[in-house]
Amino acid sequence: MYLSRVRINKDIHTSMKFLGSLQVMHATVESCFAPDDASRKLWRLDYFHGQPYLLVFSQQQPDFAHLVEQFGYAGDAGESRNCHKLFQMLANGQQYRFRFCGNPVHSIKEGTRDRGKVVPHVTVPQQEDWFRTKSEGAGFVPESFAVVQRDIKKFTRKGKLVTLHTAVFEGILRITDAEQFRQTLCAGIGRAKSYGCGLLTLGRL
């Protein structure tokens, strides 16, 4: 697995289209890989000191050349880190700082339908409880954390308006099941993974 990132040049006109559309971001991420690569790619848009970065977590190393040509800085090919050593080092009891963007939702049963209606959690306490629930069986415990950013994004998909509620969580976690935690990192957490949700990233304390 590779964790990669590339700077987005917010000062050029073409980047407005990229930064303003989750669908364009999704299509751009997919374009960084071979057409026959159907594996899951987790991604997220982060800002560091006002500079937007696209983060991508993937089985194959991405090629950012086309992305940079359209939305990046000339000569900046981005950077990738092979996460194999980190994965081997993960062990029960270890603590890490983390950052995670999720789509906190729950299902409400309606009549006789087998599948309930998916509705968002809209308050901070609801979103925090959602994250705690998602951590159960995921190989980690969030020891301390906070919702540091919330957003509502709207776009059209297949002729229908989609409203996506997102929340960014930051804090400290402790690994309780290293093998399950590795699977969680690779699979992502929650829904809307094609639209910038699900990626959990780690930092040392």
HELIX and SHEET records of a PDB file:
HELIX    1   1 HIS A   13  LEU A   19  1                                   7    
HELIX    2   2 LEU A   22  SER A   31  1                                  10    
HELIX    3   3 ALA A   65  PHE A   71  1                                   7    
HELIX    4   4 HIS A   84  MET A   89  1                                   6    
HELIX    5   5 VAL A  124  SER A  135  1                                  12    
HELIX    6   6 ALA A  178  ALA A  187  1                                  10    
HELIX    7   7 LYS A  193  TYR A  195  5                                   3    
SHEET    1   A 4 LEU A  42  PHE A  48  0                                        
SHEET    2   A 4 GLN A  51  SER A  58 -1                                        
SHEET    3   A 4 TYR A   2  ARG A   7 -1                                        
SHEET    4   A 4 GLU A  79  ASN A  82 -1                                        
SHEET    1   B 4 PHE A 140  ARG A 157  0                                        
SHEET    2   B 4 LYS A 160  ILE A 175 -1                                        
SHEET    3   B 4 GLN A  95  GLY A 102 -1                                        
SHEET    4   B 4 LEU A 200  GLY A 203 -1                                        
SHEET    1   C 2 VAL A 105  ILE A 108  0                                        
SHEET    2   C 2 LYS A 117  PRO A 120 -1                                        
END                                                                             
